[in-house]
Amino acid sequence: MDGDALRDVLATVREFVREQVVPREAEIDDKDQVPDPLRQAARAMGLYGFAIPEQYGGLGLSMYEEAQLVFELGYTTPALRSLFGTNNGIAGHVLLEGATAEQRARWLPQLAAGEITAAFALTEADAGSDPGGLRTVARRDGDHWVIDGSKRFITNAPVADMFMVFARTDPDAAPSRGITCFLVPRESTGLSVGPKDQKMGQFGAWTADVVLNGVRVPDDAVVGGAAGVNQGYAIAMRCLAHGRVHIAALCVGMAERLVDETVQYARSRRQSGRAIASFQLVQGLIADSVTDHYAGRSLVLDVARRYDDGSDRRVGPAVAKYFASEMVGRVADRAVQVHGGSGYMRGVAVERFYRDARLFRIYEGTSQIQQVIIAKSVVGEAANESA
């Protein structure tokens, strides 16, 4: 996308977020639902397909351009981004990373238009940060596959039309091998979705369990066709690398909002006859948060460039996700501290963001998984030595 077009997109999204979504954040948090007018506006702006190539009806943003867009989306409740995040991110990228030409042509235009919502069904009760431990299985039955198992914490499961289901197809293979990804429509017999999870935060962003009990899908449901059998783990890892840069950018956007809320409150709140912004210890908290935000923004943009040129799609995404998710937690904590007792009250923005931010250190791979990825990539074979 050329520079002028990107600036127009960013300006439009910024106006939408700050003038239409921000005023309704408390409502979204209270009702655990994003209002339909906001959903419709997101579709009209092309947000369901910003990372999907233009040939399929998307905006075709590069990772560097996407990061800038997500900075804007991160300024408000994560529930907004969650509406279309999986279409562009880990679910949509299943098709971009591993699908056949026919599968891309069939499904990507519908994802980009927001006609369907996709879900990335990888996580299980005993297979979260390590997808190699998944227990969902798929066995061939003639020209079909039969899938049995259950998935947990699946984003958008309550409203998803299509599930990208990862299942073990070779029980004798190593944990990171023998996994295949299947396209499973919601209406498939044997597929059921549990009630919405009751979470600490990020209300309006829905997750739920997904159960597959003898679900039958044809051969053409295998992502990548015949060549995609047993390639699901590699597909998942590539999707997660993209998703980690995306989530890092989202954390940077939230950090910016938290800094703004902190500064505004420090200027207006008076103690001992003067604004608390005049107290040097408060200034120190603000300075640390501004510095964290600057560092996170610069890191994410640098990692995004390297992702685009192909020079680093492993360590960089892990570094960005690790730093930015931990960073926004620190910024949120300081924001509550500057607000004092008010920051602990429901209905105050920083209290809500404090709850929302906590999840970023868990999904798309926990902070500890990112540490392992980073360290092993630097240390090499020595990391696997045993006594």
C-alpha positions in Angstrom: 0.0 0.0 0.0 1.4 3.4 -0.9 2.1 6.0 1.8 -0.9 8.2 1.1 -3.3 5.3 1.2 -1.9 4.0 4.4 -2.1 7.4 6.1 -5.8 7.6 5.0 -6.5 4.1 6.5 -4.7 5.0 9.7 -6.5 8.3 10.0 -9.9 6.7 9.4 -9.3 3.9 12.0 -8.0 6.4 14.5 -11.1 8.5 14.2 -13.4 5.5 14.4 -11.6 4.1 17.5 -11.4 7.4 19.4 -14.8 8.9 18.5 -17.0 5.8 18.3 -15.4 3.0 20.2 -13.8 4.7 23.2 -17.1 6.3 24.4 -18.7 2.8 24.4 -15.9 1.0 26.2 -17.7 0.8 29.6 -20.8 -0.4 27.9 -18.8 -3.2 26.1 -17.2 -4.2 29.4 -20.5 -4.2 31.3 -22.5 -6.1 28.7 -19.7 -8.3 27.5 -20.6 -7.5 23.9 -19.5 -5.2 21.1 -22.5 -3.3 19.7 -23.7 -4.2 16.2 -23.1 -0.7 14.8 -19.4 -1.0 15.6 -19.2 -4.5 14.1 -20.8 -3.2 10.9 -18.5 -0.2 10.8 -15.5 -2.4 11.1 -16.7 -4.5 8.2 -17.3 -1.4 6.1 -13.7 -0.2 6.7 -12.2 -3.5 5.6 -10.9 -4.4 9.1 -11.9 -8.0 8.7 -9.3 -8.3 5.9 -6.5 -5.8 6.5 -3.8 -8.6 6.4 -5.4 -10.6 3.6 -4.0 -9.9 0.1 -5.9 -7.6 -2.2 -6.5 -10.3 -4.8 -8.8 -11.9 -2.2 -10.6 -8.6 -1.3 -8.4 -7.6 1.6 -6.2 -4.5 2.2 -3.0 -6.5 1.8 -1.1 -4.7 4.5 2.5 -5.8 5.1 3.5 -6.6 8.7 5.1 -3.2 9.1 1.9 -1.5 7.9 -0.3 -3.9 10.0 1.7 -3.0 13.1 0.9 0.7 12.6 -2.8 -0.1 12.2 -2.8 -2.3 15.3 -1.3 0.5 17.3 -4.5 2.4 16.6 -6.7 -0.6 17.4 -4.9 -1.2 20.7 -5.9 2.3 21.9 -9.3 0.9 22.9 -10.8 -2.2 24.4 -9.2 -5.4 23.0 -12.7 -6.7 22.3 -12.8 -4.5 19.1 -9.7 -6.1 17.6 -10.9 -9.6 18.7 -13.9 -9.3 16.3 -11.7 -9.5 13.2 -8.3 -10.4 14.6 -8.5 -14.1 13.9 -9.7 -13.6 10.4 -6.5 -11.6 9.7 -4.3 -13.4 12.1 -3.8 -17.0 13.2 -6.9 -18.3 11.5 -6.6 -16.4 8.2 -2.9 -17.1 8.1 -3.6 -20.8 8.2 -4.9 -20.4 4.6 -2.1 -18.0 3.6 0.6 -20.2 5.0 -0.6 -23.7 4.1 -3.8 -23.8 1.9 -4.2 -24.8 -1.7 -5.0 -22.2 -4.3 -8.6 -23.5 -4.4 -9.0 -23.2 -0.6 -7.6 -19.7 -0.6 -9.9 -18.6 -3.4 -12.9 -20.1 -1.7 -12.5 -18.9 1.9 -10.2 -15.8 2.0 -12.7 -13.5 0.2 -15.4 -14.4 2.7 -13.0 -13.8 5.6 -11.9 -10.4 4.2 -15.5 -9.3 3.7 -16.5 -10.3 7.2 -19.1 -12.7 5.8 -17.7 -15.4 8.0 -15.7 -15.5 11.2 -12.9 -18.0 11.6 -11.5 -19.6 14.7 -8.0 -21.1 15.3 -8.7 -24.3 17.2 -5.3 -25.4 18.5 -5.2 -25.1 22.3 -6.4 -28.0 24.5 -6.5 -28.6 28.2 -3.1 -30.3 28.1 -1.7 -28.6 25.0 -1.4 -24.8 25.3 1.9 -23.2 24.9 3.2 -26.6 23.6 0.9 -27.6 20.8 3.0 -30.8 20.2 1.0 -32.3 23.2 -2.4 -32.1 21.6 -4.7 -35.1 21.9 -7.4 -34.4 19.4 -7.1 -37.1 16.7 -8.2 -37.6 13.2 -8.3 -40.9 11.4 -8.9 -41.6 7.8 -12.2 -43.3 6.8 -12.4 -43.8 3.1 -12.3 -40.4 1.4 -13.2 -38.7 4.7 -11.5 -38.0 8.1 -13.1 -38.5 11.5 -12.1 -36.1 14.2 -12.4 -36.6 17.9 -11.3 -34.4 20.7 -11.8 -31.1 22.4 -10.3 -27.6 22.3 -10.1 -24.9 25.0 -10.1 -21.1 25.2 -10.9 -20.8 21.5 -11.3 -17.1 20.5 -14.6 -16.3 18.7 -15.8 -19.9 19.1 -19.3 -18.8 20.1 -19.7 -16.9 16.8 -17.3 -18.7 14.5 -18.6 -20.1 11.1 -15.4 -22.0 10.4 -12.8 -23.7 12.7 -9.2 -24.4 11.7 -8.9 -27.6 13.8 -5.5 -29.1 14.5 -5.5 -32.9 15.1 -3.0 -35.7 15.4 -3.1 -37.8 12.3 0.1 -39.9 12.9 0.1 -41.2 16.5 3.6 -42.7 16.0 5.2 -39.5 15.0 7.2 -37.2 17.2 5.1 -34.7 19.2 5.9 -31.9 16.7 5.1 -34.1 13.8 2.1 -36.0 12.6 -0.4 -33.1 13.1 -2.8 -31.9 10.4 -5.0 -28.9 10.1 -8.6 -29.3 9.0 -11.2 -26.8 7.8 -14.3 -27.7 9.8 -17.6 -25.7 9.3 -19.7 -24.9 12.3 -22.6 -26.9 11.1 -20.6 -30.1 11.0 -22.4 -33.0 12.7 -20.7 -33.7 16.0 -19.2 -30.3 16.5 -20.5 -28.4 19.6 -19.4 -25.2 21.3 -19.6 -24.7 25.0 -20.8 -21.6 26.9 -18.8 -18.4 26.8 -15.9 -18.5 29.2 -16.1 -16.2 32.3 -12.8 -14.3 32.1 -11.0 -11.9 34.3 -11.0 -9.2 31.6 -11.3 -8.5 27.9 -15.1 -8.6 28.1 -16.7 -8.5 24.7 -14.0 -10.8 23.3 -15.6 -14.2 23.5 -13.8 -17.6 24.0 -15.3 -21.1 24.6 -14.5 -24.8 24.4 -15.1 -26.7 21.2 -15.9 -30.4 21.2 -15.5 -32.7 18.2 -17.3 -36.0 18.6 -16.9 -38.1 15.4 -16.9 -35.1 13.1 -16.6 -36.2 9.5 -14.9 -34.0 7.0 -13.9 -34.8 3.4 -10.3 -35.0 2.1 -10.5 -31.5 0.7 -11.0 -30.2 4.2 -7.3 -30.8 4.8 -5.4 -27.5 4.7 -3.0 -27.9 1.8 -4.7 -30.9 0.4 -2.8 -34.2 0.3 0.5 -32.3 0.8 -0.8 -30.8 4.0 -1.2 -34.1 5.8 1.1 -34.1 8.9 2.1 -30.5 8.2 -0.1 -28.8 10.7 2.5 -28.1 13.3 4.7 -26.2 10.9 1.7 -24.2 9.7 0.7 -23.4 13.3 4.2 -22.1 14.1 4.3 -19.8 11.1 0.8 -18.5 12.0 1.9 -17.9 15.6 5.0 -16.0 14.5 2.8 -13.5 12.7 0.4 -13.4 15.6 3.1 -12.6 18.0 4.1 -9.4 16.2 0.4 -8.5 15.9 -0.1 -9.0 19.7 3.0 -7.0 20.4 1.7 -4.1 18.4 -1.7 -4.4 20.2 0.2 -4.1 23.5 2.0 -0.9 22.3 -1.3 0.6 21.4 -2.8 -0.1 24.8 0.4 1.3 26.5 -0.1 4.6 24.6 -3.7 4.8 25.9 -2.6 4.1 29.4 0.1 6.8 29.2 -2.5 9.2 28.0 -4.9 8.3 30.8 -2.1 8.6 33.4 -0.9 12.0 32.2 -4.5 13.4 32.0 -5.3 12.2 35.5 -2.0 13.5 37.0 -2.6 16.9 35.5 -6.2 17.2 36.9 -5.9 15.4 40.3 -5.0 17.8 43.0 -3.4 16.9 46.4 -2.0 19.3 49.0 -3.2 22.2 46.9 -1.4 21.3 43.6 -1.6 18.8 40.7 -0.1 15.5 41.5 1.8 15.8 38.2 4.1 18.3 40.1 5.3 15.5 42.5 8.6 14.1 41.3 7.8 10.5 42.3 4.7 10.7 40.2 6.8 12.1 37.4 9.1 9.2 37.7 6.2 6.7 37.2 5.1 8.6 34.2 8.6 8.8 32.7 9.1 5.1 33.1 5.8 4.4 31.3 6.6 6.8 28.4 10.0 5.2 28.1 8.5 1.7 28.0 6.0 2.8 25.3 8.7 4.3 23.2 10.9 1.2 23.5 8.0 -1.1 22.6 6.9 0.9 19.6 10.5 1.0 18.2 11.0 -2.7 18.8 7.8 -3.8 17.2 8.4 -1.7 14.1 11.9 -3.1 13.7 10.7 -6.7 14.1 7.9 -6.0 11.6 10.5 -4.9 9.0 12.6 -8.0 9.5 9.4 -10.1 9.3 8.6 -8.5 6.0 12.0 -9.0 4.5 12.2 -12.6 5.8 15.4 -12.1 7.7 13.8 -13.0 11.1 10.4 -14.7 11.6 11.3 -16.6 14.8 13.4 -14.8 17.4 12.1 -11.3 16.5 8.4 -12.1 17.0 9.2 -13.9 20.2 11.2 -10.9 21.5 8.6 -8.4 20.5 5.7 -10.4 22.1 7.7 -11.1 25.2 8.8 -7.5 25.8 5.6 -5.7 24.7 3.2 -8.0 26.8 5.4 -7.6 29.9 5.8 -3.9 29.1 2.1 -3.1 28.9 1.6 -4.9 32.2 4.1 -2.5 33.9 2.5 0.5 32.3 -1.0 -0.6 33.4 0.3 -1.2 37.0 1.8 2.3 37.1 -1.4 3.8 35.7 -3.4 2.3 38.6 -0.8 3.5 41.1 -0.9 7.1 39.8 -4.7 7.0 40.0 -4.5 5.8 43.6 -7.8 4.5 45.0 -9.7 5.7 42.0 -7.6 3.3 39.8 -9.0 0.3 41.7 -12.6 1.2 41.0 -14.8 -0.3 38.3 -15.8 2.1 35.7 -12.3 3.7 35.6 -10.5 3.1 32.3 -7.2 2.1 33.8 -8.8 -0.5 36.1 -10.3 -2.1 33.0 -7.1 -2.0 31.0 -5.2 -3.5 34.0 -7.5 -6.6 33.8 -7.3 -6.6 30.0 -3.5 -6.4 29.8 -2.9 -9.5 31.9 -4.0 -11.9 29.2 -1.3 -10.7 26.7 1.4 -12.4 28.7 -0.4 -15.8 28.3 -1.9 -16.2 24.8 0.0 -16.6 21.5 2.6 -18.4 23.7 3.3 -17.4 27.3 6.2 -15.2 28.3 8.0 -18.3 29.5 7.7 -19.9 26.1 9.0 -16.8 24.4 12.0 -16.9 26.8 12.7 -20.5 25.8 12.5 -19.6 22.1 14.8 -16.7 22.4 17.3 -18.4 24.6 17.5 -21.6 22.5 17.9 -19.6 19.3 20.9 -17.8 20.8 22.5 -20.6 22.8 22.0 -23.3 20.2 22.6 -27.0 20.9 24.0 -26.3 24.3 20.5 -25.5 25.5 19.6 -29.2 25.0 22.5 -30.7 26.9 21.6 -33.0 29.9 23.8 -33.7 32.9 
